Amino acid sequence: MKWTKEALEYMNNVPFFVREKAKGKVEEWARQKGVEEITMNEVMEARGKMTARDPDAPPPSRPRIAVVRCDIVSEVCPGVGCLNSFNRRTRHFARYGPDAELIGFFTCGGCSGRRVSRLVEKLLPYDLTHVHLSSCMLLEGNYPRCPFKEQIKKTIQAKGVEVVEGTHH
């Protein structure tokens, strides 16, 4: 099956001992959809479907939240604005009551958001319900807007987790 260069490069991030099996699963997914060329869209969609939360499982009893932020910005930002906004339930966290819990705070892993899928998968057993895209990924000005935002959102949503755009701005 034909692959785009970007999709093949992404697959190089998969550990070598499962890479061929993962590629086979992506190709199987693409064939089922009638896709002739595998792009990043197919890779991320297949990955999301293979690791998604069981839709028949009972919903978590309370909001369990993670924040994903820009890897580049994390070099100069300790995350105080995001954490303060969550602790005070302001701005994009105002929708949650006192029972909401912050269970993850991580970076995307660099452009393309290569780390997001893995870390969201790790949080699913802890009943992750929402992932906030940090304000630094969305704003223009001091930091560039994330060019992979839509791809990252789709990856998270494919796992059955709600995405909220924004934290403290």
N, CA, C and O of each residue as an XYZ file, in Angstrom:
676
protein
N       0.854     -1.179      0.000
C       0.000      0.000      0.000
C       0.896      1.237      0.000
O       1.984      1.221      0.575
N       0.441      2.292     -0.638
C       1.200      3.532     -0.746
C       1.040      4.368      0.522
O      -0.061      4.486      1.059
N       2.152      4.950      0.999
C       2.172      5.795      2.195
C       2.764      7.150      1.825
O       3.647      7.236      0.972
N       2.270      8.220      2.477
C       2.911      9.521      2.302
C       4.201      9.529      3.126
O       4.356      8.755      4.071
N       5.102     10.401      2.757
C       6.374     10.514      3.471
C       6.139     10.852      4.945
O       6.778     10.280      5.828
N       5.216     11.788      5.203
C       4.916     12.215      6.573
C       4.398     11.050      7.420
O       4.790     10.894      8.577
N       3.520     10.238      6.838
C       2.959      9.102      7.572
C       4.039      8.074      7.891
O       4.075      7.536      8.997
N       4.917      7.800      6.930
C       6.014      6.853      7.171
C       6.979      7.375      8.229
O       7.451      6.615      9.075
N       7.271      8.670      8.179
C       8.156      9.259      9.186
C       7.542      9.143     10.580
O       8.249      8.875     11.552
N       6.249      9.340     10.675
C       5.565      9.211     11.963
C       5.700      7.783     12.483
O       5.935      7.569     13.673
N       5.554      6.825     11.605
C       5.640      5.419     12.016
C       7.040      5.064     12.524
O       7.198      4.089     13.258
N       8.039      5.832     12.148
C       9.389      5.593     12.680
C       9.476      5.862     14.171
O      10.440      5.449     14.815
N       8.476      6.554     14.737
C       8.433      6.787     16.184
C       7.902      5.578     16.944
O       8.048      5.491     18.163
N       7.291      4.653     16.226
C       6.768      3.431     16.853
C       7.963      2.532     17.183
O       8.851      2.376     16.345
N       8.009      1.944     18.369
C       9.134      1.064     18.716
C       9.341     -0.007     17.644
O       8.381     -0.593     17.142
N      10.606     -0.253     17.301
C      10.946     -1.128     16.184
C      10.341     -2.526     16.303
O      10.013     -3.148     15.293
N      10.195     -3.016     17.521
C       9.728     -4.387     17.696
C       8.226     -4.563     17.455
O       7.750     -5.696     17.374
N       7.478     -3.473     17.340
C       6.047     -3.565     17.003
C       5.694     -2.740     15.767
O       4.527     -2.662     15.383
N       6.706     -2.123     15.142
C       6.458     -1.208     14.025
C       5.749     -1.903     12.857
O       4.770     -1.373     12.333
N       6.226     -3.068     12.448
C       5.612     -3.756     11.301
C       4.178     -4.172     11.607
O       3.309     -4.083     10.740
N       3.929     -4.619     12.820
C       2.571     -4.992     13.208
C       1.665     -3.759     13.184
O       0.534     -3.826     12.703
N       2.164     -2.633     13.705
C       1.388     -1.391     13.713
C       1.094     -0.928     12.288
O      -0.024     -0.512     11.987
N       2.096     -1.000     11.413
C       1.875     -0.615     10.018
C       0.818     -1.506      9.373
O      -0.025     -1.036      8.609
N       0.873     -2.788      9.689
C      -0.125     -3.713      9.157
C      -1.530     -3.364      9.615
O      -2.479     -3.444      8.835
N      -1.667     -2.978     10.876
C      -2.980     -2.592     11.412
C      -3.494     -1.323     10.729
O      -4.680     -1.213     10.420
N      -2.585     -0.361     10.497
C      -2.989      0.873      9.812
C      -3.437      0.551      8.391
O      -4.447      1.075      7.922
N      -2.687     -0.313      7.705
C      -3.054     -0.692      6.336
C      -4.393     -1.428      6.311
O      -5.205     -1.214      5.411
N      -4.620     -2.285      7.290
C      -5.900     -2.991      7.398
C      -7.048     -1.997      7.570
O      -8.088     -2.116      6.922
N      -6.847     -1.015      8.452
C      -7.845      0.030      8.695
C      -8.117      0.810      7.406
O      -9.269      1.086      7.069
N      -7.052      1.160      6.697
C      -7.190      1.940      5.465
C      -7.943      1.141      4.400
O      -8.795      1.693      3.704
N      -7.638     -0.144      4.268
C      -8.347     -0.983      3.295
C      -9.841     -1.045      3.614
O     -10.674     -0.978      2.709
N     -10.180     -1.173      4.892
C     -11.590     -1.223      5.296
C     -12.322      0.059      4.907
O     -13.512      0.038      4.592
N     -11.596      1.169      4.934
C     -12.193      2.461      4.576
C     -12.139      2.725      3.070
O     -12.730      3.692      2.591
N     -11.437      1.877      2.325
C     -11.305      2.080      0.889
C     -10.281      3.130      0.516
O     -10.362      3.734     -0.553
N      -9.309      3.351      1.404
C      -8.263      4.349      1.176
C      -7.118      3.709      0.393
O      -6.702      2.589      0.691
N      -6.617      4.426     -0.606
C      -5.532      3.897     -1.425
C      -4.156      4.394     -0.995
O      -3.151      3.726     -1.240
N      -4.105      5.568     -0.353
C      -2.835      6.108      0.121
C      -2.976      6.489      1.588
O      -3.919      7.179      1.975
N      -2.040      6.035      2.386
C      -2.092      6.303      3.816
C      -1.399      7.626      4.110
O      -0.221      7.821      3.811
N      -2.180      8.533      4.713
C      -1.667      9.831      5.128
C      -1.648      9.869      6.656
O      -2.031      8.898      7.307
N      -1.206     10.979      7.221
C      -1.224     11.132      8.676
C      -2.646     10.989      9.218
O      -2.842     10.483     10.323
N      -3.623     11.429      8.452
C      -5.014     11.308      8.882
C      -5.371      9.854      9.161
O      -5.949      9.541     10.202
N      -5.027      8.965      8.233
C      -5.336      7.552      8.411
C      -4.551      6.955      9.577
O      -5.087      6.156     10.345
N      -3.287      7.339      9.708
C      -2.468      6.826     10.810
C      -3.088      7.205     12.147
O      -3.244      6.358     13.026
N      -3.440      8.476     12.300
C      -3.989      8.941     13.573
C      -5.387      8.359     13.823
O      -5.724      8.019     14.957
N      -6.180      8.247     12.786
C      -7.518      7.684     12.955
C      -7.438      6.207     13.341
O      -8.149      5.762     14.242
N      -6.585      5.454     12.670
C      -6.419      4.029     12.987
C      -5.905      3.857     14.404
O      -6.393      3.010     15.152
N      -4.926      4.654     14.768
C      -4.374      4.557     16.114
C      -5.436      4.859     17.164
O      -5.544      4.166     18.175
N      -6.212      5.896     16.909
C      -7.272      6.256     17.842
C      -8.303      5.154     18.002
O      -8.741      4.871     19.117
N      -8.690      4.534     16.906
C      -9.690      3.466     16.967
C      -9.148      2.233     17.696
O      -9.891      1.535     18.386
N      -7.861      1.975     17.536
C      -7.276      0.788     18.172
C      -7.078      0.962     19.669
O      -6.950     -0.022     20.397
N      -7.052      2.203     20.131
C      -6.757      2.440     21.544
C      -7.841      3.245     22.245
O      -7.605      3.791     23.323
N      -9.010      3.325     21.654
C     -10.087      4.150     22.217
C     -10.724      3.502     23.444
O     -10.661      2.288     23.637
N     -11.329      4.339     24.250
C     -12.108      3.884     25.402
C     -13.310      3.085     24.903
O     -13.885      3.400     23.861
N     -13.672      2.079     25.634
C     -14.829      1.262     25.303
C     -16.090      2.117     25.408
O     -16.404      2.607     26.493
N     -16.829      2.311     24.294
C     -18.013      3.173     24.344
C     -19.142      2.597     25.207
O     -20.058      3.326     25.587
N     -19.086      1.310     25.515
C     -20.122      0.685     26.340
C     -19.792      0.740     27.829
O     -20.616      0.356     28.659
N     -18.605      1.209     28.171
C     -18.221      1.295     29.585
C     -19.023      2.406     30.259
O     -19.367      3.397     29.614
N     -19.324      2.252     31.544
C     -20.062      3.327     32.238
C     -19.215      4.593     32.301
O     -17.990      4.517     32.396
N     -19.859      5.750     32.249
C     -19.089      7.000     32.289
C     -18.426      7.185     33.649
O     -18.946      6.727     34.667
N     -17.277      7.858     33.662
C     -16.614      8.144     34.939
C     -17.533      8.962     35.845
O     -18.385      9.711     35.366
N     -17.352      8.811     37.147
C     -18.246      9.460     38.111
C     -17.984     10.954     38.279
O     -18.855     11.672     38.770
N     -16.817     11.436     37.887
C     -16.506     12.863     38.023
C     -15.522     13.264     36.923
O     -14.858     12.404     36.344
N     -15.426     14.549     36.634
C     -14.487     15.001     35.605
C     -13.041     14.704     36.007
O     -12.610     15.035     37.112
N     -12.312     14.084     35.104
C     -10.895     13.800     35.320
C     -10.172     14.388     34.118
O     -10.373     13.955     32.983
N      -9.346     15.361     34.375
C      -8.849     16.278     33.354
C      -7.336     16.172     33.187
O      -6.599     15.917     34.140
N      -6.898     16.378     31.946
C      -5.477     16.518     31.646
C      -5.307     17.785     30.811
O      -6.236     18.237     30.142
N      -4.119     18.336     30.864
C      -3.769     19.500     30.051
C      -2.585     19.109     29.187
O      -1.590     18.578     29.682
N      -2.695     19.372     27.898
C      -1.561     19.188     26.997
C      -1.098     20.575     26.573
O      -1.905     21.440     26.232
N       0.212     20.769     26.601
C       0.746     22.080     26.244
C       1.873     21.948     25.244
O       2.394     20.856     25.015
N       2.239     23.044     24.661
C       3.273     23.101     23.631
C       4.631     22.725     24.220
O       5.043     23.256     25.251
N       5.306     21.818     23.560
C       6.620     21.375     24.005
C       7.633     22.527     23.971
O       8.452     22.665     24.880
N       7.572     23.341     22.934
C       8.516     24.464     22.797
C       8.283     25.486     23.901
O       9.231     25.948     24.536
N       7.020     25.839     24.130
C       6.689     26.839     25.145
C       7.041     26.333     26.541
O       7.349     27.132     27.425
N       7.000     25.029     26.750
C       7.295     24.478     28.081
C       8.722     24.787     28.529
O       9.037     24.689     29.715
N       9.579     25.158     27.590
C      10.955     25.514     27.949
C      11.021     26.856     28.681
O      11.996     27.137     29.379
N       9.985     27.681     28.523
C       9.996     28.994     29.174
C       8.793     29.211     30.088
O       8.709     30.232     30.770
N       7.861     28.255     30.104
C       6.646     28.415     30.906
C       6.521     27.251     31.880
O       6.485     26.098     31.450
N       6.454     27.521     33.175
C       6.311     26.440     34.149
C       4.882     25.940     34.312
O       4.646     25.008     35.082
N       3.917     26.539     33.603
C       2.536     26.066     33.663
C       1.699     26.695     34.766
O       0.589     26.237     35.038
N       2.212     27.732     35.399
C       1.515     28.358     36.521
C       0.132     28.868     36.122
O      -0.826     28.688     36.873
N       0.011     29.504     34.951
C      -1.285     30.043     34.525
C      -2.323     28.941     34.371
O      -3.455     29.090     34.831
N      -1.953     27.836     33.729
C      -2.885     26.705     33.550
C      -3.300     26.140     34.903
O      -4.485     25.923     35.154
N      -2.329     25.905     35.765
C      -2.620     25.290     37.060
C      -3.441     26.208     37.959
O      -4.361     25.749     38.635
N      -3.116     27.504     37.974
C      -3.906     28.448     38.766
C      -5.350     28.507     38.279
O      -6.285     28.547     39.079
N      -5.519     28.514     36.971
C      -6.861     28.570     36.423
C      -7.653     27.320     36.807
O      -8.837     27.413     37.131
N      -7.011     26.158     36.774
C      -7.705     24.939     37.208
C      -8.034     25.008     38.702
O      -9.169     24.754     39.105
N      -7.044     25.349     39.509
C      -7.258     25.377     40.966
C      -8.361     26.343     41.368
O      -9.110     26.073     42.307
N      -8.468     27.459     40.671
C      -9.487     28.468     40.997
C     -10.782     28.269     40.202
O     -11.771     28.966     40.428
N     -10.764     27.316     39.276
C     -11.909     27.032     38.394
C     -12.338     28.288     37.631
O     -13.517     28.643     37.599
N     -11.354     28.949     37.018
C     -11.636     30.140     36.218
C     -11.453     29.828     34.739
O     -10.955     28.769     34.358
N     -11.871     30.781     33.925
C     -11.778     30.708     32.463
C     -12.309     29.377     31.928
O     -13.481     29.062     32.134
N     -11.495     28.610     31.263
C     -11.968     27.380     30.614
C     -12.199     26.231     31.592
O     -12.698     25.175     31.201
N     -11.841     26.426     32.851
C     -12.091     25.405     33.878
C     -13.314     25.755     34.726
O     -13.661     25.007     35.640
N     -13.965     26.867     34.441
C     -15.124     27.303     35.233
C     -16.288     26.324     35.123
O     -17.185     26.338     35.966
N     -16.286     25.496     34.125
C     -17.376     24.536     33.902
C     -17.376     23.381     34.897
O     -18.355     22.639     34.988
N     -16.283     23.226     35.644
C     -16.151     22.087     36.558
C     -16.437     22.493     38.001
O     -16.177     23.625     38.408
N     -16.964     21.567     38.748
C     -17.191     21.784     40.172
C     -15.985     21.352     40.992
O     -14.936     21.022     40.439
N     -16.136     21.355     42.299
C     -15.019     21.040     43.191
C     -14.574     19.574     43.125
O     -13.487     19.239     43.595
N     -15.400     18.703     42.548
C     -15.022     17.285     42.483
C     -14.124     16.966     41.293
O     -13.611     15.851     41.198
N     -13.922     17.917     40.383
C     -13.050     17.690     39.230
C     -11.619     17.492     39.700
O     -11.176     18.076     40.689
N     -10.916     16.656     38.965
C      -9.552     16.313     39.359
C      -8.613     16.465     38.162
O      -8.930     16.016     37.061
N      -7.474     17.089     38.375
C      -6.448     17.199     37.342
C      -5.547     15.979     37.485
O      -4.855     15.828     38.492
N      -5.557     15.108     36.475
C      -4.786     13.860     36.585
C      -3.592     13.805     35.641
O      -2.808     12.857     35.697
N      -3.438     14.805     34.774
C      -2.301     14.809     33.867
C      -1.976     16.205     33.390
O      -2.863     17.041     33.215
N      -0.681     16.450     33.180
C      -0.203     17.743     32.688
C       1.059     17.426     31.903
O       2.090     17.109     32.496
N       0.995     17.505     30.586
C       2.117     17.047     29.775
C       2.278     17.887     28.517
O       1.394     18.666     28.162
N       3.410     17.722     27.848
C       3.639     18.428     26.591
C       3.262     17.512     25.435
O       3.124     16.298     25.588
N       3.104     18.127     24.289
C       2.715     17.392     23.086
C       3.829     16.481     22.579
O       3.566     15.526     21.850
N       5.059     16.770     22.959
C       6.183     15.972     22.483
C       6.880     16.574     21.280
O       7.780     15.957     20.710
N       6.480     17.749     20.895
C       7.088     18.395     19.738
C       6.119     18.414     18.570
O       5.093     17.734     18.575
N       6.467     19.202     17.579
C       5.566     19.370     16.442
C       5.215     18.039     15.800
O       6.051     17.163     15.577
N       3.984     17.952     15.532
C       3.117     16.868     15.074
C       2.352     16.290     16.249
O       1.402     15.534     16.050
N       2.748     16.631     17.481
C       2.020     16.140     18.650
C       2.242     14.667     18.890
O       1.338     13.971     19.351
N       3.432     14.178     18.584
C       3.726     12.748     18.596
C       3.512     12.065     19.941
O       3.297     10.853     19.984
N       3.565     12.804     21.024
C       3.442     12.205     22.349
C       1.995     12.139     22.849
O       1.691     11.356     23.749
N       1.119     12.935     22.288
C      -0.234     13.079     22.814
C      -0.982     11.752     22.870
O      -1.550     11.404     23.906
N      -0.988     11.024     21.790
C      -1.750      9.777     21.745
C      -1.304      8.800     22.825
O      -2.132      8.213     23.522
N      -0.003      8.631     22.959
C       0.538      7.700     23.969
C       0.143      8.113     25.374
O      -0.257      7.272     26.179
N       0.251      9.397     25.674
C      -0.040      9.841     27.036
C      -1.538      9.816     27.342
O      -1.932      9.515     28.469
N      -2.358     10.123     26.368
C      -3.801     10.002     26.578
C      -4.145      8.532     26.834
O      -4.951      8.231     27.714
N      -3.542      7.619     26.073
C      -3.755      6.185     26.299
C      -3.392      5.789     27.727
O      -4.095      4.998     28.357
N      -2.298      6.339     28.231
C      -1.865      6.018     29.594
C      -2.848      6.534     30.642
O      -2.937      5.977     31.736
N      -3.582      7.591     30.317
C      -4.532      8.174     31.269
C      -5.929      7.562     31.192
O      -6.720      7.745     32.117
N      -6.250      6.854     30.137
C      -7.583      6.255     30.008
C      -7.926      5.314     31.168
O      -9.066      5.339     31.632
N      -7.003      4.494     31.652
C      -7.354      3.634     32.794
C      -7.673      4.414     34.072
O      -8.236      3.858     35.015
N      -7.316      5.693     34.103
C      -7.603      6.552     35.258
C      -8.865      7.374     35.023
O      -9.089      8.382     35.694
N      -9.686      6.945     34.074
C     -10.975      7.570     33.764
C     -10.866      9.006     33.255
O     -11.669      9.860     33.630
N      -9.884      9.270     32.411
C      -9.750     10.582     31.782
C     -11.035     10.935     31.045
O     -11.541     10.137     30.257
N     -11.562     12.129     31.300
C     -12.790     12.561     30.626
C     -12.575     13.749     29.692
O     -13.259     13.872     28.676
N     -11.623     14.627     30.032
C     -11.414     15.851     29.258
C      -9.912     16.110     29.102
O      -9.128     15.870     30.020
N      -9.534     16.596     27.938
C      -8.177     17.106     27.736
C      -8.306     18.543     27.283
O      -8.986     18.842     26.301
N      -7.645     19.432     28.010
C      -7.610     20.840     27.631
C      -6.361     21.091     26.794
O      -5.261     20.685     27.168
N      -6.539     21.759     25.666
C      -5.402     22.248     24.899
C      -5.017     23.564     25.548
O      -5.833     24.482     25.617
N      -3.803     23.666     26.016
C      -3.398     24.859     26.761
C      -3.466     26.107     25.889
O      -3.369     26.046     24.664
N      -3.631     27.206     26.545
C      -3.757     28.479     25.843
C      -2.564     28.759     24.941
O      -2.720     29.388     23.894
N      -1.368     28.302     25.329
C      -0.183     28.570     24.507
C      -0.266     27.898     23.137
O       0.425     28.317     22.208
N      -1.089     26.875     22.995
C      -1.250     26.207     21.710
C      -2.223     26.956     20.806
O      -2.265     26.709     19.600
N      -3.001     27.862     21.375
C      -4.102     28.481     20.648
C      -3.898     29.943     20.305
O      -4.465     30.436     19.330
N      -3.098     30.639     21.092
C      -2.956     32.079     20.928
C      -1.910     32.438     19.886
O      -0.976     31.680     19.627
N      -2.087     33.593     19.304
C      -1.043     34.135     18.447
C      -0.514     35.371     19.138
O      -1.283     36.117     19.745
N       0.758     35.597     19.060
C       1.366     36.734     19.735
C       2.731     36.322     20.236
O       3.680     36.206     19.462
N       2.826     36.099     21.554
C       4.113     35.708     22.125
C       4.587     34.353     21.605
O       5.790     34.127     21.469
N       3.663     33.465     21.319
C       3.993     32.125     20.830
C       3.232     31.884     19.540
O       2.141     32.421     19.352
N       3.802     31.076     18.646
C       3.041     30.753     17.425
C       1.914     29.771     17.744
O       2.068     28.894     18.595
N       0.791     29.923     17.063
C      -0.334     28.998     17.213
C       0.112     27.609     16.740
O       0.883     27.496     15.787
N      -0.360     26.579     17.389
C       0.009     25.205     17.044
C      -0.524     24.834     15.658
O      -1.735     24.866     15.436
N       0.367     24.484     14.725
C      -0.106     24.107     13.384
C      -0.727     22.709     13.355
O      -1.328     22.327     12.350
N      -0.594     21.948     14.426
C      -1.097     20.572     14.472
C      -2.316     20.427     15.388
O      -2.711     19.315     15.737
N      -2.903     21.556     15.769
C      -4.009     21.544     16.736
C      -5.144     20.623     16.301
O      -5.615     19.815     17.102
N      -5.587     20.722     15.074
C      -6.722     19.910     14.619
C      -6.384     18.424     14.630
O      -7.214     17.596     15.004
N      -5.186     18.096     14.227
C      -4.742     16.695     14.238
C      -4.695     16.163     15.670
O      -5.121     15.038     15.931
N      -4.180     16.964     16.587
C      -4.112     16.575     17.996
C      -5.516     16.385     18.560
O      -5.773     15.419     19.278
N      -6.426     17.305     18.237
C      -7.814     17.181     18.700
C      -8.445     15.883     18.220
O      -9.074     15.170     19.002
N      -8.280     15.575     16.945
C      -8.869     14.353     16.388
C      -8.305     13.113     17.064
O      -9.032     12.153     17.319
N      -7.022     13.132     17.350
C      -6.386     11.997     18.019
C      -7.019     11.753     19.383
O      -7.300     10.613     19.752
N      -7.238     12.821     20.122
C      -7.815     12.705     21.471
C      -9.288     12.299     21.386
O      -9.728     11.407     22.112
N     -10.037     12.938     20.520
C     -11.461     12.640     20.382
C     -11.695     11.200     19.934
O     -12.675     10.575     20.338
N     -10.806     10.677     19.108
C     -10.942      9.294     18.648
C     -10.825      8.298     19.797
O     -11.228      7.142     19.666
N     -10.284      8.738     20.900
C     -10.161      7.883     22.081
C     -11.353      8.019     23.020
O     -11.368      7.439     24.106
N     -12.346      8.783     22.596
C     -13.547      8.944     23.401
C     -13.416      9.966     24.503
O     -14.151      9.917     25.490
N     -12.482     10.899     24.348
C     -12.227     11.917     25.365
C     -12.601     13.282     24.791
O     -12.267     13.597     23.648
N     -13.296     14.086     25.590
C     -13.695     15.421     25.154
C     -12.490     16.354     25.145
O     -11.664     16.321     26.057
N     -12.395     17.180     24.117
C     -11.323     18.173     24.018
C     -11.906     19.554     24.289
O     -12.943     19.921     23.736
N     -11.230     20.315     25.145
C     -11.620     21.685     25.446
C     -10.455     22.573     25.011
O      -9.310     22.343     25.401
N     -10.754     23.575     24.213
C      -9.710     24.478     23.751
C      -9.524     25.600     24.744
O     -10.415     26.431     24.924
N      -8.370     25.631     25.392
C      -8.025     26.716     26.290
C      -7.887     26.306     27.728
O      -8.443     25.309     28.188
N      -7.109     27.132     28.427
C      -6.908     26.938     29.863
C      -7.127     28.276     30.553
O      -8.200     28.509     31.109
N      -6.141     29.153     30.530
C      -6.216     30.396     31.305
C      -6.353     31.659     30.486
O      -6.412     32.738     31.075
N      -6.409     31.600     29.180
C      -6.627     32.798     28.337
C      -7.917     32.647     27.587
O      -8.294     33.535     26.822
